[in-house]
Amino acid sequence: MARRSTSFVCQNCGSVSSRWQGKCEACGEWNTLAEEAAAAEARAAPSGRPARKGRAFALEPISGQSAPTPRLRSGIAEYDRVTGGGFVHGSVLLVGGDPGIGKSTLLIQTAAAIASAERRAVYISGEEAVAQIRLRADRLGLGGARVELAAQTSVEDILATLERGPTPGLVVIDSIQTMWTDGVEAAPGTVTQVRASAQQLIRYAKQSGACVILVGHVTKDGQIAGPRVVEHMVDAVLSFEGDGPHRFRILRALKNRFGPTDEIGVFEMTGAGLSEVANPSALFLSARDNSAPGTAVFAGIEGTRPLLVEIQALVAPTALGTARRAVVGWDTNRLSMVLAVLEARCALRLSGHDVYLNVAGGLRIQEPAADLAAAAALIASLTNAVLPADAVYFGEVALSGAVRPVAQSAARLREARKLGFARAIGPPALRAEPGEPGMALVAVTSLGDLVADIAAGDRQRRHARA
């Protein structure tokens, strides 16, 4: 029997240490090392037995015909968009999200959609009883769905049950942190148990051809809890995002071996569950106030989808010794950079003002093309100017104050024109764009040009009202 040894494993990143210490050297987190038993390294083969030689295998050329990857469509268009056209047989997906964001609701709806296509769908929960899952299904109007339910945490029992009947089309494990296997002497939820349980479920998916979805808990900073190695083991990592008070939910692909990354699907939380949002730009701008200063419409790209959102800014004199900087839906470091460029290159005094920036609708923007829209909203709020209601902004701001070009300008302009916008303010590369009929293209080379354009437009509107 293998000799047992003791090691200390970080419950945040999965790194292994030979001794306990207060701070993990790999990720820098405090008090995350836990003692776990691990099998010692395998002993060398006895001297009387020769070592086994490897078996040669055939190598194939890179050129050749490959059959298209078969996919299982869920019937939920936004989900299929994020996965790249549907579930690939034998794939394993890891879905993470904040507690209460709607992960279980989304997955029970997905399982019901798979079952309606005459495919076997199994939903196994380690956190809820079967009666609780049925209550949720009844509330969503899915009481008649042919989804098989179970409340179980033993991986060996789950695999033995799945292998008894026909191969399922979809298996949902909610959640991987509650699963445990007999092959590991560790408590459920620890790094060792999560890794071992995931390995067995992944092996089952590859051998049987079933698609397996693993639900993962997230930490306070939004990262999926447990070892990072699980993210490398699975085929796709999806993040379900959104704020509780907002009704919008975003399903984002962080990793996808069978489709594009950074693709998003937009859902709306209703009393009957999650509903798809076919035109998210229209909903994000539905409650927009055109007469309020400090708001700008950003023409962005999320994955392959153009998306228009409203960026709101409030700049007010501070009553404190240090001005506040608060951001919702954007990178705080990016805001600090834009504020520094406005002060250094445009002579705008913002150091004595509190700055609040918000992306309306609960969406989180990650691309740098939002720099120009954020700068326009900040300038308008500082000068109390109202930006044109029919204008969209996009462009990356350099430290020199120059406005740099961004990708997929044509798709941004097409989406803006479809929603009734008549003007686009962006980088100088807009001059080379064919544009959209009836849409004016305004190219700005630097933030100084943007400040002058906003000031001139505000003066014209004031004279027109007078």
N, C-alpha and C positions, 0 to 999 in steps of 0.2 A: 504494500500500500504506500502511496506517495506520502512523503513526509510533509507535514503542514507547517507553514511559516506565517509570520504576521507582517503585514505591511499597512501603510497608512495612505488612503486614497482620498484625493480631493473631491468632494461632492459637487463642486462647481464645474471643474474642467476635466476631471478624471486622471490627473497626473498622480503617479505613485511615488511615495517617499519611504525610505527605510526607517525613519523615526518621526515622532510627532513634533510639530512645531506650530506656533500660533498663526503664522502667515504662509500661505501657499506660494512657493517661489515661482510657479508657472503662471498663475493668473493674478496673484497679488491680493486675493481675498483672505479675510481673517476668519479663523475658527471654522474652517471647512474641512479639515483633515479628520477622517474617521478611521478607526482601526478595523481592518477586515482580514479574515484568514484567506490565504492564497496557497495554492499547491506549489511545492518547491519544483525547481527545474528537474526535468526528467533525467534519470540517471543514465549513464552510458550503457551501451549494450554489453552483455557478458563477453568475456574474452573468447569464449569458445564458440560464439555465434557470429558469423560474418555480418557486417552492416548491409542492409538492403540497398541495392542499387536502384537508381531512378529508371523509370520507363519512358522511352522516347515517344514523342507524339509528333503528328504531322503539322507542318506549317503551311499556311495558305497565303497566296499573294494578295496584295491590297486591291488589285483590280479584279473585277468580277461583278456579277449580277446579285443583288440582294433583294429579297422580297420585302415589300412594305410592312412595317410593324403593325400587326393587328391591334385594334383598340376597342375597348368597351365603353361606349358612350353612356353617360349617366342620364342624359335627357335634360340636364340643367345647363343651359348654354354658357352661363358665366363660369361654372365649375369646369366645363370642358375647355373653355378658352384658356384658363390658367394651367391646366394639365397638358395643354398642347394638342387637344383634339379628342380627349377621352383617356381612360385608364389603359395602360399597356398590361397585357396578361403577364403575370409573374412579377409585377413591380411592387415596390413597398414605398409608401408615402408617409411622411411624418408631418402632422398638422399640429401647430402650436398656437396659443392665444391666451389672453388674460382670462381669469375666472369670470364666468357669467357673460362672456362676450357672445356666446351662441355657437360654440363648437359642436356640442352634442346635438343641438337643433339642426345645424347644417348637415351633420353626418347621418342623422336618422332620416332626413329628407332625401339625402343621396342614396341611402340604402333602399328606401321605398321606391325611388325612381328606378334603381337597378332591378328590384323585384318586379316592378310593373312591366319590364321588358322580358319577362319569363326567364330570368337568371336568378340563381340562388344567392340570397344576401343574408349575411349573418352579422348580428350586432352583439358583441360581448362587452359587458361593462364590469369593471372591478370596483366601481364607486357607488353604483346605484343598484337597487333591487329591480327585478323584472316588473313589479307593479309600478314603480316610479317611471320606468321607461314607457310603459303602456299609457300612463297618465299624460306624459308629454306627447305621445303619438296621437292620442285622442284629441288633445287640445289643438294639434296641428291638422286635424282632419285626416290622419293616416291610420286610423284604427283598423281599417280593412286591408292594409298592406301585408303582403306575404313575406314579412321579414322575420327571421328566426332570432329569438332573443335568449340571452343567458346572462347570469351574474356569476362570474367565475374568475379566479385569479391564478390558478395553477396552469402553467403553460403546457405541461404534459397532458393534463386532462383536456385542455382546449384542443390540442393537436389530435388526440385520440378521437375526440368527438367529430372534428371536421373531416377526418379521414374515413369515417364510417359511411357517410352518404356521398352523393355526387359532389364533384369539385365546385365550391362556391365561386360565383363571379366576383364577389366583394366580401371581405371580412374586415370589420371595424373593431379595433381593440381600444377601449376607452377606460383607463389610459395605460401607457406602458410603464409608468411609475408604480402602478399597483400590482403588476405581474411578478411572479416569482417562479423559480425552477428548482427542482430537487438537486440539480448538479452543482449548486453553489451554496456555500454556507454563509449567507448574509441576509440581512433584513430586507424586505421589499422596499423599493425606492432608493436603495443605495446604488452606487455606480456599478458595482460588480453584478448585482441582480439585473439592473436595467440592461447592461451590455449582454449578459448571457441570455436573457429572455428575448431581446431583440434578435440575437443571432439565430435562435431556434425558429422564431417566426419568419425571419427572412429566408432561412433554408427551406421552410415549408412552402413559402410563396414561389421560390425558384423551381422547386421540384414539382409542385402541383399545377402551377400556372394561374393560381388565384391572385387577385389583387388585394393587398393587405394595407389598411390605413391604421397607423399608430398615432394616438393622440398623446401629445406631450405637454406637461405643465411648463409654465414660463416663470422666470424669476422676476424680481421687482424692476429690473432694467429691460425686460422684454425678451431676454434670451431664453431659449428652451432649456429647462433644467435637466440635470444629469450630464453624462459625459458627452463631450463634443464628438467623440468617435461615432456615436449613433448617427449623427448627421452625415458622416462620410459613408456609413454602411448603407443607408437607404438610397433610393433612386430619386426622390424629390422631397423637398422641404417646403411646406406651405405655411404661411403665417396669416392668421385671421385677426385683423386689427379693427379698431374702432373705439370710440369713447361711449361710455354708458349713456350719457344724456342725449347723444346724437343717434338718430335712427339709422344712419348709414354704417355698413360694415364692408371692409375691404379684405378680399382674399388675395394674397400676394405670393408669387412664386419666388423663393429665395434660391432654390437649386432645382434643376430639372434636367435629367439625363435624356429625356425624350421630347423636349420642347424648349421654348424660349424661357429665359429667366427674366425677372422683373416684370412679368405680366401680371395684371390685376383683374379681378372680377369684383363687381360692385353689387351689393345686396342691400335691401332695406328691411329693417326689423319691423314687423307688423304684429298685430294680435294673432294672426294665423301663421306665424313663423316668418322665415326669411323669403322674400320675393326678389326676383331678379330685377336689376335696373338696366334696361336696354340703352337708355341715353342718359348717362350720369351727369353730363355737362349741364343739361337743362335743369336737372334737379338741384345740382349744387348752386345754380344761379337763380333758382326760383324765388328766393326770399331776399334778393339783392335790393339795396336801397341806393338808387342812382344819384340822389341828391346829397349824400353824406360825404364830407371830405375825408380823404385818407383811405379810399378803397380803389383797388385796381384789379382788373381781370387778367389772370395769367393763362396763357395758352400753352399747356404742358403736354408731355408725352409720358404715359405710363405703359412700359412694354411696347406694344404695337398700337396702342389706343391713344388717340388725341383726347385730351381732357381739359376743360375750361373750369377754373375755380376762382373764387374771389379771395384776394388777399387784403386783409384789413390791418391798418396801422393807426396807432394813437401815440402822438408825441406831445407831452405836457411838461411844463416846468416842474422840476423836482423840489420837494420841500426837505429832502434829506441831504446828508453830506455826500453820499454816493448815489448816483442815479441808478434806477432799476432798469433791468433788461429782462423782459418776459416774452417767451416765444411758445406758441402752440402750433404744432404741425410743420415746423421748419427747424433747420439746424441752428442752434444757438451760436456756434462759431461762425457760421455763414453770415448771420445778422451782424455780429461784431465786425466782420470784415467790411461789409457794405457801409456800416456807420463810419468806420475809420476812413474809407475812401471818400465818403461825402464830406467829412470834415477836412481832410488833407487836400483833396483835389477840387472841391466845389465851394469851400469856405462856408459851409453850413455848420453852425455851432450847435452840436447835439450833445456835448458832454454834460451840460447842465439840465438835460431833459430826461424824464422817464420815457422809455420806449416800450410799447407793447405791440406785438405782431401776432396775428391770428390767421390761420387758413380756415375759411368757413366750411362747415359741413363735416369736420372731423377727419378730413384727409390729411395724410402726412406726405409732404413733397420732399423728394430726395435729389432731383436733378438740379444742376447749377443754373439752368436756364431761367429759374425763377428770380435771379438776382435783379434783373431790370424791373420786374413787376413789384418786387419788394421795395426797391429804391423809389419807384414812382409813388407808391403808397406812403412811404415815409416823408418824401418831399411835400406831397399834397397835404399831409396832416400837419407838418410843421408850418406851412404857409397858409393853412386853412383854405386850400384850393379844392375845387371839385373837378375831378378828371372827366373827360368825355365819356358818356355812357356807352358809346358805340365803339370803343377802342379796346384792344387787347395788347398786352406787353409780353415780350419774351426776349431773353438775351443774357449772356454770361458777362459779369463785370470783372475786369482785371484789376490788379492793385494799382495800375497806372491810371485808372478811371476809364480806360477804353472798354467799349462794348464788343465782345467777341461773338463770332457766329456759333450757332447751335445746329444740331442735326434735325432732320425731318421738318424743315420749315413749311414745306408744301402741305403736309398733313395738318399742321397747326392752323394754317390759313384756311384750309378747306373746312375744318370744324368750326372756326370762328364765323366764316361766311354762312354756314348752314344755320347757325343760331342767330343770324341777323346783325352781326357786327360789321361795320363799314370801314374800320381803320385798324391797322396793325403797326405798332411801334416796335422796332427791333434793331438788330445789328446792321452794319453797312451791307452785308451780303444779301439783304432783302432786295437791293437794286437789281440783282441778277435773277431774282425769282420771277416766273411768269405771272404770278399773282392770280387772284380770283376776280371775275367780272364784277364791277361795281364796288371793289374794295380798294381803298387807298393804302399804299405802303409808305411808311415814314421811317427812314433809316437815321439812326443817331450813332455818331462815332464815339461819343464819350458821355459820361454822366453830366458834364457841363452843358452839353446840348440838350439833354433831357430836362435839366433845371430851367433852361431858357425857354424850352417849348412849353413846359407846364405854366411858367409865369406868363408867357404871352397869351396862351389860351385862356388863362384865368382872367387876365385883363379884358380880353375881348368879350367874355361872358358877362363880366361886370358892367361894361359899357352897354352891352345889348339890353341888360335888365334895366339900366338907368334910362 
